[in-house]
Amino acid sequence: MTDAAFPPDRLLATLSERLGARYVRTDPEGLAPHLVEARGLYRGDALAVVAPGTTEEVAFTMRACAEARVPVVAQGGNTGLVGGGVPFGGIVLSLNRLTRLRAVDPLGASITVEAGMTVAEVQAAADAAGMLFPLAWAADGTARIGGGLATNAGGLAVLAYGNARDLVLGLEVVLADGRVWNGLKALRKNNAGYDLKHLFVGSEGTLGLITAATLKLFPKPLSKSVGFVGLPSAQAALALFARLRSGADRGLTAFEYMPRFGLEMVLRHGTDVRPPLAGSHDAYALVELSSPHPGSEARAALEGLLSEAMEAGLVQDAVIGGSAAQDAALWRLRELLPEVQKAEGGSIKHDVSLPLSRLADFLDEASAACEAEMPGLRPCPFGHFGDGNIHFNLTQPVGMEKAAFLSQWSRFNRIVHAIVERMDGSIAAEHGIGLIKRDELARTADPVGLDLMRRLKAALDPRDLLNPGKVVALSDDPPPALPV
């Protein structure tokens, strides 16, 4: 990291002169928020945090760092969960000043925004134009759209609208040598050569720096209905999903799964929550139906489908929200789950996806395998059941020391990921690879595919300056150890 063509202090002086000294922070207070990721698993270091205000300033910064051989790690809201945004030397390039709304086209159903807008701000801009931008997850008020695209974020609406990748029409990207690729076309059909935008969506800042994007918008649903369902098993949840999808088709806009232990944690540690059902059940689903028509069409459809499922023995109990406030209260039970896990101690997390036909079998087999490995372990698999994505989290046994439990992270990775591999799933569904799964990717990926990834990295970033050591490594240097 120190093999520079000129000294770091000269680089910082050059950047300060162009950007302004207040946008080149080297003081501990300015650096601190950018050196640790959301889970606190890694702590890095950096020469400075640099905050360009335009695409041209991003390009200037990248050219200067390339000349100095100083690596660059891009950050938005720093809400990533796999260590992908943690710097280990070099410059943190914050995109948070790139906040312009460049264009909204309701007729063309597109919006062009800069990378530093939060996801919630993009949603609000779309809403003001009478349209919907559907990308959404718990951190969307903090997460920046550039980071969401760079990690191909998923979230709560993938079932109906797809991942971040599916919402991108065009990108503007600063390359490792400081050149700017302008691919901001708002076209639904464009077969003029390779579709370059897909190289950068999901690349986690290792191939280029996304500075702006043209994104798809959708008509806003005019009515919704939310239900919370008690079920006897994960198998019953899967059967209910199939029934709802068949009956509602594209009107089924969410199907979220929770186990008994998950709801118990929410009710034990969450604020402003109450039990949604009279009894307790082994599995739960939060379901949402949407309609392009105003009125009670969505609610009537959901009532009918759940009644049929109850008669068929799939559903044990259910409640349907009667107002927007009640719908929000039901959603809150699901949205609080990642947060309340912290109150139960350490949590070893897996973000995996499975073919839907194998999902229920995976939950049963992986839970049994992990419990057999550590008696008292408390599995908490939850997530976006309808798109095959499960956050297979493992909560420490009661009374166990947190650090001792977290030291077993790799051990449980191997157990869970082996089952995922055997069932033709993925070890990284929506959070990405970053640093924490880099070696797991090298171990589990198809060798030809891994070679292609490394060739792409070497071609677009031959000096390994963009987020080095993340996703795929061009050297054999091991990643920093998890603190325990």
Buried (B, 14 or more C-beta within 10 A) or exposed (E): BEEBEEEBEEBBEBBBEBBEEEBBBBEEEBBEEBBBBBBEBBEBEBBBBBBBBBBEBBBBBBBBBBBBBBBBBBBBBBBBBBBBBBBBBBBBBBBBBBBBBBEBBEEBBBBBBBBBBBBBBBBBBBEEBEBBBBBBBBBBEBBBBBBBBBBBBBBBBBBBBBBBBEBBBBBBBBBBBBEBBEBBBBEEEEEEEEEEBEBBBBBBBBBBBBBBBBBBBBEBBEBBBBBBBBBBBBBBBBBBBBBBBEBBEEBBBBBBBBBBBBBBBBBEBBEEBEBBBEEEBBBBBBBBBBBEEEEEBBBBBBBEBBEBBBEEEBBBBBBBBEEEEBBEBBBBBBBBBBEBBEEBBBBBBBBBBBEBEBBBBBBEBBBEBBBEEBEEBBBBBBBBBBBBBBBBBBBBBEEBEEEEBBBBBEEBBEBBBEBBBEBEBBBBBBBBBBBBBBBBBBBBBEEEEBEEBBEBBEEBBEBBBBBBBBBBBBEEEEBBEBEE
